[in-house]
Amino acid sequence: MNRTKPPSGPPAEGPGRLWGPFTRWPRAMDAVLAGLVLLVLVLVRDMPGDDLAFRPLRDLDLAALPVFAAAGTALYWRRRAPLAVLSVTLVAWAVLLPTTRTLIGVPVLIALYSAGRYSPDSWRGPAGVVAAVALVTVDLRTESAPWREAVFGAVLMVGLWYVGRGLRLRDRHAARLAAEQAAEAVRIVAEERTRIARELHDVVAHRVSVMTVQAGAAKAMAAHAADGPIPEQALRAMGAVEDEGRQALAELRHLLGVLRPESDAGGPEPQPGLADVPRLADQIRATGVAVTLSPATLPAGLPARVDLFAYRIVQEALTNVLKHAGPGARADVRLGAVGGEIVIEVRDDGGTAALPGDARDGTRGHGIVGMRERALLLGGTLDAGPRPDGGFAVTAHLPTGGEPA
């Protein structure tokens, strides 16, 4: 039974996802990234000892500028075509391999991460990683760099791709989990509505049966009235009421009878109402929960659906107390009528200890969903949540007319 309110907004896209500028403005930030990388490729060069220095304009290699431009600007499409961007940067690196003192490996690093992050599962991603490892090894060994630098470069290449892939799999799992939770919420609501429909079937079937019997009796008595004959039109009208009632009852049983599970083969039982709340309180007290009932004067002649739904809300709320607060808890049930509404309040103190396996802040179930559906079907409201001083509170306002909103 869920003791929390349903989420008020869409689920987060991933656990712990940081909403930085690259998430808020992806297209703009990718353009900025591509521009910065292009500037770095053109204006910065690698110096001996892993130092960096600005490249004088007179030393610009005009033949390398188109390659720099292709590798840098390609990063703008790193989300939409990550594998193509990786291919472009790898080719650019291969073309400039004979040229020393360039930072052409920088766009390859970004492209490797982007390929792992945004590309679907394919052999081309790992193939790109292998190509990058080969290029960094050849590049460093050409400059007579120690093997440890080549190994570090290879690990860096593989690591960036793997980190991107891990984030992609995490987001995929989070999206699948959110979809499953949404489907579960829909299923729970459907189950609760089915259960409510079964109860309404019993209530409506009883009312229609009474109408049919009364119409039949009225027609029989009218036909033998001592005051004289009843007009033929009146007899036909009462007969029509009887026929319509029987047909409505047959259609209702045909359309809604399938909602009753096989376990209900024993036949429908009388539906409870607010008059049965004291008996319900005694049953809960027998389990060890101290229930205080504070009833007020309720209006007479409540519609059957209002009477039934109000009872079910009290029942669900007390069952909630028993399940989550456990024996030894205290619950206060207050019933009243204010301004044409039935007001129900069920509060508990949280008990002395949580039951084994209890998760008071996140247990999923049907309880609050069912209570909220009943309140909404009557055009009312239901609030449920933890109390500031501990425990839990359920408050429902049900219009006495029982008309949907």
C-alpha positions as CSV (number, residue, x, y, z in Angstrom):
1,M,0.0,0.0,0.0
2,N,1.5,3.3,-1.1
3,R,1.8,5.8,1.7
4,T,3.1,8.6,-0.6
5,K,1.5,10.9,-3.0
6,P,1.9,10.1,-6.7
7,P,4.7,12.1,-8.4
8,S,3.5,15.5,-9.5
9,G,5.8,15.7,-12.5
10,P,7.6,13.6,-15.1
11,P,10.2,11.2,-13.9
12,A,13.8,12.3,-14.0
13,E,15.7,11.2,-17.0
14,G,18.4,9.5,-15.0
15,P,19.6,9.0,-11.5
16,G,21.6,11.9,-10.3
17,R,21.7,13.5,-13.7
18,L,23.4,16.9,-13.6
19,W,21.5,19.6,-15.5
20,G,24.5,21.6,-16.8
21,P,24.7,23.8,-19.8
22,F,25.4,20.8,-22.1
23,T,22.0,19.4,-21.0
24,R,20.1,22.6,-21.0
25,W,21.3,24.0,-24.4
26,P,22.9,21.0,-26.2
27,R,23.0,22.5,-29.7
28,A,24.5,25.8,-28.6
29,M,27.0,24.2,-26.3
30,D,28.1,21.8,-29.0
31,A,28.7,24.7,-31.4
32,V,30.7,26.4,-28.7
33,L,32.7,23.2,-28.1
34,A,33.4,22.8,-31.8
35,G,34.6,26.4,-32.1
36,L,36.9,26.1,-29.1
37,V,38.4,22.9,-30.3
38,L,39.0,24.4,-33.7
39,L,40.8,27.4,-32.1
40,V,42.9,25.1,-30.0
41,L,43.9,23.1,-33.1
42,V,44.9,26.2,-35.0
43,L,46.5,28.3,-32.3
44,V,48.0,25.8,-29.8
45,R,50.8,23.3,-30.5
46,D,52.4,20.6,-28.4
47,M,55.9,21.2,-27.2
48,P,58.6,18.8,-25.9
49,G,58.0,17.7,-22.3
50,D,54.2,17.8,-22.8
51,D,54.2,21.6,-22.6
52,L,51.8,23.7,-24.7
53,A,52.5,27.0,-26.5
54,F,50.6,29.3,-28.8
55,R,51.5,28.9,-32.4
56,P,52.8,32.0,-34.1
57,L,50.7,33.0,-37.1
58,R,53.7,32.8,-39.3
59,D,54.0,29.1,-38.4
60,L,50.5,28.2,-39.5
61,D,50.4,25.2,-41.8
62,L,47.9,26.3,-44.4
63,A,47.7,22.7,-45.7
64,A,46.6,21.5,-42.2
65,L,43.9,24.2,-41.8
66,P,41.2,22.3,-43.8
67,V,41.9,19.2,-41.7
68,F,41.7,21.2,-38.5
69,A,38.4,22.7,-39.7
70,A,36.9,19.3,-40.6
71,A,37.9,17.7,-37.2
72,G,36.8,20.7,-35.1
73,T,33.5,21.5,-36.8
74,A,32.5,17.8,-37.0
75,L,32.0,17.9,-33.2
76,Y,28.9,20.0,-33.6
77,W,27.2,16.8,-34.8
78,R,28.6,14.5,-32.1
79,R,25.2,13.8,-30.7
80,R,23.2,13.2,-33.9
81,A,26.0,11.3,-35.8
82,P,28.6,10.2,-33.2
83,L,30.1,7.4,-35.3
84,A,30.4,9.6,-38.4
85,V,32.1,12.3,-36.2
86,L,34.5,9.7,-34.8
87,S,35.4,8.5,-38.3
88,V,36.1,12.1,-39.4
89,T,38.4,12.8,-36.5
90,L,40.2,9.5,-36.9
91,V,40.8,10.2,-40.6
92,A,42.0,13.7,-39.7
93,W,44.5,12.3,-37.2
94,A,45.7,9.8,-39.7
95,V,46.2,12.5,-42.3
96,L,48.2,14.6,-39.9
97,L,50.1,11.7,-38.4
98,P,53.4,12.7,-40.2
99,T,53.0,16.2,-38.8
100,T,54.3,16.6,-35.3
101,R,53.3,19.1,-32.6
102,T,49.6,19.2,-33.2
103,L,46.7,18.5,-30.8
104,I,44.6,16.6,-33.4
105,G,44.0,13.9,-30.7
106,V,41.8,16.3,-28.7
107,P,38.7,16.0,-31.0
108,V,39.3,12.3,-31.1
109,L,39.0,12.1,-27.4
110,I,35.7,14.0,-27.4
111,A,34.5,11.9,-30.4
112,L,35.3,8.7,-28.5
113,Y,33.2,9.7,-25.5
114,S,30.4,10.9,-27.8
115,A,30.4,7.6,-29.6
116,G,30.0,5.6,-26.4
117,R,27.4,8.1,-25.1
118,Y,25.1,8.5,-28.0
119,S,25.6,5.8,-30.6
120,P,23.6,2.6,-30.5
121,D,25.2,-0.8,-29.8
122,S,27.2,-1.6,-32.9
123,W,30.6,-3.1,-33.9
124,R,31.6,0.3,-35.3
125,G,32.0,1.8,-31.9
126,P,34.6,-0.8,-30.6
127,A,36.3,-0.7,-34.1
128,G,36.7,3.1,-33.7
129,V,38.3,2.5,-30.3
130,V,40.7,0.0,-31.7
131,A,41.6,2.5,-34.5
132,A,42.2,5.3,-32.0
133,V,44.4,3.1,-29.9
134,A,46.5,2.1,-33.0
135,L,46.8,5.8,-34.0
136,V,47.9,7.0,-30.5
137,T,50.4,4.2,-30.3
138,V,51.9,4.9,-33.7
139,D,51.9,8.7,-33.0
140,L,53.7,8.4,-29.7
141,R,56.2,5.8,-30.9
142,T,57.0,7.9,-33.9
143,E,58.1,10.6,-31.5
144,S,60.1,8.0,-29.6
145,A,57.9,8.5,-26.5
146,P,58.2,5.8,-23.8
147,W,55.9,2.8,-24.0
148,R,54.2,3.9,-20.7
149,E,52.9,7.0,-22.5
150,A,51.5,4.9,-25.3
151,V,49.9,2.6,-22.8
152,F,48.4,5.6,-20.9
153,G,47.1,7.0,-24.2
154,A,45.5,3.7,-25.1
155,V,43.9,3.4,-21.7
156,L,42.6,7.0,-21.9
157,M,41.0,6.3,-25.3
158,V,39.3,3.1,-24.2
159,G,38.3,4.7,-20.9
160,L,36.5,7.7,-22.4
161,W,34.5,5.5,-24.8
162,Y,33.6,3.2,-21.9
163,V,32.5,6.0,-19.6
164,G,30.2,7.3,-22.4
165,R,28.8,3.9,-22.9
166,G,28.2,3.4,-19.2
167,L,26.3,6.7,-19.0
168,R,24.2,5.6,-22.1
169,L,23.4,2.3,-20.5
170,R,22.5,4.0,-17.2
171,D,20.1,6.3,-19.0
172,R,18.6,3.5,-20.9
173,H,18.0,1.6,-17.7
174,A,16.5,4.7,-16.0
175,A,14.2,5.2,-19.0
176,R,13.1,1.5,-18.9
177,L,12.5,1.7,-15.2
178,A,10.4,4.9,-15.6
179,A,8.4,3.2,-18.4
180,E,7.8,0.2,-16.2
181,Q,6.7,2.4,-13.3
182,A,4.3,4.3,-15.5
183,A,2.9,1.0,-16.8
184,E,2.6,-0.3,-13.2
185,A,0.8,2.9,-12.2
186,V,-1.7,2.4,-15.1
187,R,-2.2,-1.2,-14.2
188,I,-2.8,-0.3,-10.5
189,V,-5.4,2.3,-11.5
190,A,-7.1,-0.2,-13.9
191,E,-7.3,-2.8,-11.1
192,E,-8.7,-0.3,-8.7
193,R,-11.3,0.9,-11.2
194,T,-12.3,-2.7,-11.9
195,R,-12.7,-3.3,-8.2
196,I,-14.8,-0.1,-7.8
197,A,-16.8,-1.1,-10.9
198,R,-17.7,-4.5,-9.3
199,E,-18.9,-2.7,-6.2
200,L,-20.9,-0.3,-8.2
201,H,-22.4,-3.2,-10.1
202,D,-23.7,-4.6,-6.9
203,V,-25.2,-1.3,-5.8
204,V,-26.8,-0.4,-9.1
205,A,-28.1,-4.0,-9.6
206,H,-29.8,-3.8,-6.2
207,R,-31.4,-0.5,-7.0
208,V,-32.6,-1.6,-10.4
209,S,-33.9,-4.9,-8.9
210,V,-35.9,-2.9,-6.4
211,M,-37.3,-0.7,-9.2
212,T,-38.3,-3.7,-11.2
213,V,-40.1,-5.4,-8.3
214,Q,-41.9,-2.2,-7.4
215,A,-43.0,-1.5,-10.9
216,G,-44.3,-5.1,-11.2
217,A,-46.2,-4.8,-7.9
218,A,-47.7,-1.5,-8.9
219,K,-48.9,-2.9,-12.1
220,A,-50.5,-5.9,-10.4
221,M,-52.2,-3.7,-7.7
222,A,-53.4,-1.2,-10.3
223,A,-55.0,-4.0,-12.3
224,H,-57.1,-5.0,-9.3
225,A,-57.8,-1.6,-7.8
226,A,-61.1,-1.4,-6.0
227,D,-61.8,2.2,-7.1
228,G,-62.4,1.2,-10.6
229,P,-60.4,0.5,-13.6
230,I,-57.0,2.2,-14.1
231,P,-56.5,3.9,-17.5
232,E,-54.9,1.7,-20.1
233,Q,-52.2,4.3,-20.6
234,A,-51.1,4.0,-16.9
235,L,-51.0,0.3,-17.1
236,R,-48.9,0.5,-20.3
237,A,-46.5,3.0,-18.6
238,M,-46.0,0.8,-15.6
239,G,-45.5,-2.2,-17.8
240,A,-42.9,-0.2,-19.7
241,V,-41.1,0.7,-16.5
242,E,-41.0,-3.0,-15.6
243,D,-39.7,-4.0,-19.0
244,E,-37.1,-1.3,-19.1
245,G,-35.9,-2.2,-15.6
246,R,-35.6,-5.8,-16.5
247,Q,-33.7,-5.0,-19.7
248,A,-31.4,-2.6,-17.9
249,L,-30.7,-5.2,-15.2
250,A,-29.9,-7.8,-17.8
251,E,-27.6,-5.4,-19.7
252,L,-25.9,-4.4,-16.5
253,R,-25.2,-8.0,-15.6
254,H,-24.0,-8.8,-19.1
255,L,-21.6,-5.8,-19.3
256,L,-20.3,-5.7,-15.7
257,G,-20.8,-9.2,-14.5
258,V,-17.5,-10.2,-16.2
259,L,-15.7,-7.9,-13.8
260,R,-16.3,-10.3,-10.9
261,P,-13.5,-12.7,-10.3
262,E,-14.0,-16.5,-10.2
263,S,-13.4,-16.4,-6.5
264,D,-16.7,-14.4,-6.1
265,A,-18.7,-17.4,-7.1
266,G,-20.5,-17.4,-3.7
267,G,-22.6,-14.4,-4.9
268,P,-22.6,-10.7,-3.9
269,E,-22.8,-9.7,-0.3
270,P,-24.5,-6.6,1.1
271,Q,-22.2,-3.6,0.6
272,P,-21.0,-1.8,3.8
273,G,-21.5,1.8,4.6
274,L,-20.6,4.4,7.2
275,A,-22.9,2.7,9.7
276,D,-20.4,-0.2,9.7
277,V,-17.4,2.0,10.6
278,P,-17.7,1.2,14.4
279,R,-17.6,-2.5,13.6
280,L,-14.6,-1.9,11.4
281,A,-12.9,0.1,14.2
282,D,-13.5,-2.9,16.5
283,Q,-11.8,-5.2,14.0
284,I,-8.8,-3.0,13.8
285,R,-8.6,-2.7,17.6
286,A,-8.5,-6.5,17.8
287,T,-5.2,-6.4,15.9
288,G,-3.5,-4.2,18.5
289,V,-4.0,-0.7,16.9
290,A,-5.7,1.8,19.3
291,V,-8.5,3.3,17.2
292,T,-10.3,6.4,18.4
293,L,-13.6,7.0,16.5
294,S,-15.1,10.5,16.6
295,P,-18.2,10.3,14.5
296,A,-20.4,13.3,13.9
297,T,-24.0,13.7,12.8
298,L,-24.1,12.6,9.2
299,P,-26.9,13.4,6.7
300,A,-29.5,10.7,6.3
301,G,-30.3,9.1,2.9
302,L,-26.8,9.3,1.5
303,P,-26.5,7.9,-2.1
304,A,-25.3,4.3,-1.9
305,R,-22.1,5.0,-3.8
306,V,-21.2,7.8,-1.4
307,D,-21.9,5.6,1.6
308,L,-19.9,2.8,0.2
309,F,-16.9,4.8,-1.0
310,A,-16.7,6.7,2.3
311,Y,-16.5,3.3,4.1
312,R,-13.9,2.0,1.8
313,I,-11.7,5.0,2.3
314,V,-11.8,4.6,6.0
315,Q,-11.1,0.9,5.6
316,E,-8.1,1.5,3.3
317,A,-6.7,4.1,5.6
318,L,-7.0,1.9,8.7
319,T,-5.5,-1.0,6.9
320,N,-2.7,1.4,6.0
321,V,-2.1,2.1,9.6
322,L,-2.1,-1.6,10.5
323,K,0.4,-2.5,7.7
324,H,2.9,0.4,8.1
325,A,2.6,1.5,11.8
326,G,1.8,-1.9,13.2
327,P,0.3,-3.0,16.5
328,G,0.7,-0.5,19.2
329,A,0.1,2.4,17.0
330,R,-2.7,4.9,17.6
331,A,-5.2,6.0,15.0
332,D,-7.8,8.7,15.1
333,V,-10.8,8.5,12.8
334,R,-13.0,11.6,12.4
335,L,-16.2,11.7,10.4
336,G,-18.2,14.8,9.8
337,A,-20.4,16.7,7.4
338,V,-19.4,20.2,6.3
339,G,-21.1,22.3,3.6
340,G,-22.6,19.5,1.7
341,E,-19.5,17.3,2.0
342,I,-18.6,14.2,4.0
343,V,-15.2,14.9,5.6
344,I,-13.1,11.9,6.6
345,E,-9.8,12.2,8.5
346,V,-7.7,9.3,9.5
347,R,-4.5,10.1,11.4
348,D,-1.9,7.8,13.1
349,D,1.1,8.5,15.2
350,G,3.5,6.3,13.2
351,G,3.7,3.5,15.8
352,T,6.7,2.8,17.9
353,A,8.7,1.0,15.2
354,A,8.4,0.2,11.5
355,L,7.3,-3.3,10.6
356,P,9.9,-5.6,9.0
357,G,10.2,-4.9,5.3
358,D,8.3,-1.6,5.7
359,A,9.4,1.4,3.6
360,R,7.3,4.2,4.8
361,D,8.6,6.7,2.3
362,G,8.4,4.7,-0.9
363,T,6.3,1.5,-0.6
364,R,4.4,1.0,-3.8
365,G,0.9,-0.5,-3.7
366,H,-2.8,0.1,-4.3
367,G,-4.0,1.8,-1.2
368,I,-3.8,5.5,-1.9
369,V,-4.5,4.9,-5.6
370,G,-7.8,3.2,-4.7
371,M,-8.8,5.9,-2.2
372,R,-8.0,8.7,-4.6
373,E,-9.9,7.0,-7.4
374,R,-13.0,6.7,-5.2
375,A,-12.8,10.3,-4.2
376,L,-12.4,11.5,-7.8
377,L,-15.3,9.4,-9.0
378,L,-17.5,11.3,-6.6
379,G,-16.1,14.7,-7.5
380,G,-14.2,15.0,-4.3
381,T,-10.6,15.2,-3.2
382,L,-8.2,13.2,-1.1
383,D,-4.9,14.2,0.5
384,A,-2.5,11.7,1.9
385,G,1.0,12.2,3.3
386,P,3.3,12.2,6.3
387,R,2.5,14.5,9.2
388,P,5.1,17.1,10.3
389,D,5.1,15.7,13.8
390,G,5.3,12.1,12.7
391,G,2.8,9.5,11.5
392,F,0.5,9.7,8.5
393,A,-2.7,11.5,7.6
394,V,-5.5,10.8,5.1
395,T,-8.1,13.5,4.5
396,A,-11.0,13.1,2.1
397,H,-13.8,15.4,1.1
398,L,-16.7,13.7,-0.6
399,P,-19.8,15.6,-2.0
400,T,-22.9,14.2,-0.5
401,G,-24.6,14.3,-3.9
402,G,-21.9,12.0,-5.2
403,E,-21.8,13.8,-8.6
404,P,-18.5,13.4,-10.5
405,A,-16.5,16.6,-11.1
